[in-house]
Amino acid sequence: MDDLHMDALVIGGGIAGMQSALDLGDQGFQVALVERDPSIGGRMITLSKVFPTLDCCSCITTPKMSAVAHHPNIHLYTYCEIQSVQEHGAGFDVSILQKPRYVDISKCTGCRECEYECPITVPSPFDRNLGAYRAIRVPFSTAVPQKAVLDPEYCLWCGKCEQKCPVEAIDFSQQPETFTIEADSIIMATGFDLTPVSTKKEYGAGKLHNVIDPLMMERFLAPTGPYGRVLRPGDGKEPGSIAYVQCAGSRDETLGITYCSRVCCMYAIKQAMLLNGALPMADITIYYMDIRTFGKGYEQFYQNAKAMGVNFVRGKVASIREDADQNPILKVEMTDTGEIVEQTFDLVVLSQGIVPASHPTVSLPLGSDGFISVPAPDSAPCVTGRPGIFVTGTAAGPMDIVDSIVSASAAAAEASAYIRENGSRLEVEKEALYA
């Protein structure tokens, strides 16, 4: 692959990265969007609905994914890893590793014949390892690009997919390739991970059968979920009682995460309301320290959930264990009375918080919380400590989808201004550099 020059390089293909790329592309800039997964869409494409409107996440995200893929000024690089970012007088040289798909994407039509023929079934990361897919597959039904990818960890190299492919797109000889993009500016849209509750032994350290994370519940509630309905992963039974444990990984000094992750109260309320419709006979309880409804319409959303019968209990969950039937048992300190009670549920959801995803090899100052530091958060919330590099979405700190989109447009505006203001200088330096 030949080395390329771009006005901007966006690292991360989630909702924030896509919005930044579209804003810059619409202004006529040439933009490279680099995503480490086989498809763009990020976390949002895996969710069921958004709060507080309860609009379909896929209905919002899929058109944006398609717009990115078909935009004439956006160059999409999926299944890629950033190797290094070197600064020079004319911008940045970004070394990128293209991981092998073992499929020629110029030939692949996304027909899935290889997937139907593959004999190996493996857990699906898209469904939090609850669903299953083949060792070669299109990542999910609305993936962009709609191209197959082979997982060499599970593949038997039996050749059945190669024999079945009608366009001869399977290529077992593919090797990793490294290429370089020269960019005048960079936008970091690297997203988030869930707080590591697996290290919290009080909550079962991730080993209790029917204690799940919130993204798992999102997949249960999504129409494309692994089961088509809400079931306990431990035994496949429909739960009659569900508890949410708030601040399970936020505001927790034992984990070294003392900040509030902002979105946990709202996504728990949203899921509880959706569960009320999916399982109308189920009892749903949310154990909380404080309910934080910070956005427009969020307080009314909370009041609506209470009116629907969701039970809000002010109490701190001290520990979780399970009985012989794999039912989680919560030990709770009731905050108002100091009483210690135990309550058994069929299913428990830990409202885990947000921590920064692992950043590519881009040297940037980080805050004490691990997120990319922004020197002037009030006046320039997307400008990092390195000229020409900007940050958006949850790479800068915990925020919801609405704020991520606003942040993405702000980062694009900052990058646009930087490119325009420095354009003549960059051109002069490039001429000198390549003279």
Secondary structure, DSSP 8 states (H G I E B T S, - for coil): ---EEEEEEEE--SHHHHHHHHHHHHTT--EEEE-SSSSS-TTGGG-SB-TTT--BHHHHHHHHHHHHHH-TTEEEE-SEEEEEEEEETTEEEEEEEE---SB-TTT-----HHHHH---EEE-GGGTTSSEEESEE-SSTT-SS---EE-TTT-----HHHHH-TT--B-TT---EEEEEEEEEEEE---EEE--GGG-GGGTTT--TTEE-HHHHHHHHSTT-SSSS---TTT----SEEEEETTSSSSBGGGTB-S--SSHHHHHHHHHHHHHHHSTT-EEEEEES-----STTHHHHHHHHHHTT-EEEEEEEEEEEE-TT--EEEEEEETTT--EEEEE-SEEEE---EEE----S----B-TTSSB--S-TTT-TTB-SSTTEEE-GGGSS---HHHHHHHHHHHHHHHHHHHHHHHHHHHHHHHHHH-
